[in-house]
Amino acid sequence: MALNDTEVQRQIRHMMAFIDQEAREKVEEIDAKAEEEFQIEKSRLVQNQRLKIMEYYSRKEKQIELTKKIQDSNLKNLSRLKVLQSRENHIQMLLDEAKQRLAELSKNRQRYESCLKGLITQVITH
């Protein structure tokens, strides 16, 4: 069964077309696989960067909260110090006034004795 040249040429073209079709399918498979791997890697990189950004802003948010707490604490302490200073000034003013009145009272012997008797009586009864 010898094949004539036309028949051989036809079979060769048929085999070449088959090989060509197989090669195209293989190229499509490789392209599809490469695209899939690319998309997977791209998604992984995007997700990693998204996580890094979220962590960065989470740290910044915590840092801002801490700074705000420190500022609030400093303001409260400053306010407390002002209140204490005001009290101290008022007490000092009262003490100065009391010293001045006692100095004036001690100049008048009769009033001084009367005041001392009153104070002693008050201490004894309480």
Buried (B, 14 or more C-beta within 10 A) or exposed (E): EEEEEEEEEEEEEEEEEEEEEEEEEEEEEEEEEEEEEEEEEEEEEEEEEEEEEEEEEEEEEEEEEEEEEEEEEEEEEEEEEEEEEEEEEEEEEEEEEEEEEEEEBEEEEEEBEEBEEEEEEEEEEE
